[in-house]
Amino acid sequence: MDRAGQLAERLGLPLTDRALLERALIHGSFTNEHPEEPGGSNERLEFLGDAVVSLVISEALFARHPDEDEGALTARRAALVSTRALARVARRLGLDELIVLGQGAERSGERGRASVQAATFEAVAAGVYLSQGYGVTRDWLTALFADELAEQAPVARLKSPKSRLQEISYVRWGSPPSYRLVSATGPEHAKRYVVDVVAGDEVLGRGEGGNRRDAETEAAARAIEVLEAGSAPAEAVIPEGEPAAEVATTGENDGPAGAATVERGEPRR
């Protein structure tokens, strides 16, 4: 069975537009290597799917939490449509196995990146919307996110690690945490970033990722674990001879090169 057929089978929907299904799976790296291929990549579909998923989740949360204000609903939505959350749903559907990548991206491990998986899921959601309409798409997504939508976790727990750490840092030390770039290694298309987070003049966590934002998020998550456990952050101590780190006092909107970016799922929608 071809990819379009496999996708239709995994979604459990009567999708007949095979060209649209194929396009939803095509990563930009493939079209860069094969510009002669018709239809292009899934980037336009991703743009539309981002809005579709956000609308469906917003509508579902609005109905399920009638007593919560905008801030609480925004936090819940951010948790459900974050890059990592969408990537988990994509893997649940097996979309990571169906993504069409260029050879270079395949070699560099792009298939395993949460951002690639999440973008593919959004493109697929757009494909469902264009072929089946909003009603079918809403029912499909609501069923797909049923467990996540049923979660009754406190709103504070749903905020991103960087947001939570920033709040903790202000309460404890009266200032935001800073993120120090320890290293950025590897070729340009497959760099690995290592970042330390510092709060109260102490390194509390270290994170690693395919971009600086992901590394900062992981560092913040580890710092929160350390603070909540009340343990010394021994794992975050910089080893002797570690390269000099770039220091940047940041909030939620700092990106790989210091430019303003926002993590998928943060209140940019």
N, C-alpha and C positions, 0 to 999 in steps of 0.2 A: 504494500500500500504506500502511495506517495505521501509527502509531508502534509499536503492539504487534507487528504483523506484521514490521516492519523489525527490531525488537529480537530477535524469535525467530529471524529469518533470520541476523542477525549473530552470535548466540550459537551457532548450529548445533545447537540442542537442540529436541526435540519438545515445546515448551511450548504448552499449550492454554488455560491460564487467562488470558485476555486482560485481564480486569479487574486481575489481580495485576500483569501486565506494565505496564499503563498506570500503575498507582499507583507502581510503582518509578521512574518517570520524572518524577513530579510534584513539583516543588520547592515548599517552603513558601510562597514568595512568590506562587505562583499561587493556592493555596487562601486566602491572605489577601485577595486581590483578588476571589476567587470562592467565598465561603463556602457558596454553595448547591450547589457541586459535591459529589457523593457520593464516599465513599471516603477523602477526606483526602489528605494529602501522603505522601511516601515516608519520613518521619522515623522511624516505627515500624519499617519494614523496614530502614532504615539501622542502627538499634540492633541488630537481630538479625543483619544481615549482617556487622557489625563482629566479632561473636563467631564467626560461621561462618568467615569468611576467616582470622581469627587461629588458629582451631583447625586448619584444613587446612594452613596454612603451618607451624604449630608441629609438626604430625605429620610433614610432609614433611622438615623440617629435622632433626627427631629421628632419622629413619631415615637421612638422608644424611650426618650428622656424628656417628657413634657415639662418637667420642673427645673431643668438645668438652663443656665444662661448661655450666652454666646461663647464666653470664654471656655466653659466646660465642654460644650459641644465641639468647639474648635480643637481642643486638646484631644478629644476622643477621635475626631476625624483624622488628625495628624498622625495618631498612632496607627490607625487602620490603613492609611494610604501612604505611609512612609516607604522609602525605597526597600527597606528590609522586609516590611510586612508584605508588600506586593511581590517581592522576590519569593517569599515563602509560598504564596498562593501559586505563583508561576511554576515552582518546582512541584507543588502538589498536583498540578495538571500535567506535569512532564514537559512543559514548554522548553525548559533548558535543553532538552535532548533534541528539539526540533529547530532551534535557531540556526539560520544559515549565515555563517561567518566567512570572512576572507581568511586566506591561509595564515597571514601574519597575525591576525587577531586570534585565530584558533591556537596558534603556537604559544601566544603570550597569555593564554588562559582567560580570555574575555568571556567565554561561555560560563565560567563559574562566578563572574562578577554580579553582585546583586543589582547594580544599576542597569546592566544589560538585560537581566531577567525581568526586572520590573518594567522596563521600557517595552519589552516584547509583550508582556501581559497587557499593558495599556493599549498597544497596537491591536492586539487580538480583541480587546473589549470594543475598540472602535469598529473593527470589522463586524462584530456581532451587531452592534448598533446600526451600522449602515445597511446590513442585509436583513435584519429582523425587526428593527424599530426599537423605540424606547421601552415599551412594555415588556417585551421578551427579555431585553437586556437587563432591565431592572429586576425582574424575577430571577434571572440567572445569577446576577451578581449578589443579590440578597441571599440566595440559597448558598452560594459559594462562600460568603462571609458570615454564614449563620452563627458559627461558634464564636467568632470574633465580636460580632454584634451583640451576642448574649453576655459578653463579659461585663461584670459589674465592678471592675477595679476602680479604686479611688482615682479621681482625676489627676491628683499630684503624681501618681505612679505612671501616668500615661505620657507625661512630658518627655521630650528627648533628653538623653543623658547630659548634653551640654546645657540645656535650659535648667535642669534640676541642679546641676553642679553650680551654675552661676547663682541661683537663689541661695543655695547652701553657703556658698563662699561669701556672699554679701551679709548673710546673717552672722556667720562666724568671724569673719575678718574685715567686713566693711568694704570689700573691694572684689572685683571679678577675678576669676582665675586667668592665668596666662598659659598659652600653648607654645612650647618650644620645639622647633624642628630639629630633631637629632640627626637625621640622615635622610637622604633621598637617593636611592641607588637603582641601577638598572637603566636600560635604554628608555628613550623618551616615551615610547608607546606602551611600556610596561614597567614603569617606575614603582618602587615600593617605598612608602614613607613611614618613618618612625617618629613619633611625637610624644613628648612628655607634657603633662599638665601640672602646673605649679599653683598652689594656693597656700596662703599663710607662710610664704617663704619656704615651702617644702614640696618636693616632688611627690605627688600622690598617685600618679598612674602613668602608664606608658601604653600607647596604642600603635598598631601597625595597619596599613591599608594601601589600597591601590591608588588613592589620592589623599591629599592632606585632610580633607574634610572627614573621610572615614576614619583615618588614624586619630584625629582629634576626638571623634565620637567614641571610639573604643577606649581611648585614654580617660575620657570623662566617666565612662561606665565603670572602669576599674577603680577610679578615684572614689566614686560613690560607694562601691563595695567596701573599700578600705575604711572610709569614714563611718559607714553604718556598722561595720564590724568592730570599729574601735581599735584596729590593729595597725601596727607600724607598716608603712608601705615599702618593705624591704625589696620587693621585686621591681620597684621603680627607681632604685638608686642607680645613678649613672656610673658605669664601670670606669675604672682608671683608664685614661687615654681615649675616652669617647670623644668624637669630633665636637667642636664648638657648636652650640645650638643657637638657632635663630629664635629670638624671643618676640612674641607678639601677644599683647593683652587683648583678648578677643571676647566677643559675645557669641551669639548664635550665627551671625552672618559672615563669618570669615571663611574664605575659600583657599584653595591650594596655593595661590600666589599673593594672598593678602587682599585680593579683590573681593567685593561683596558678593557672596553667593548664599543661597538658602538651601538647606537640606530638603530633599523631596519629603513632603509630608509636613514641613513646618508651615506656619501660617502665611504662606505666600499666595495661597489660593483665595 
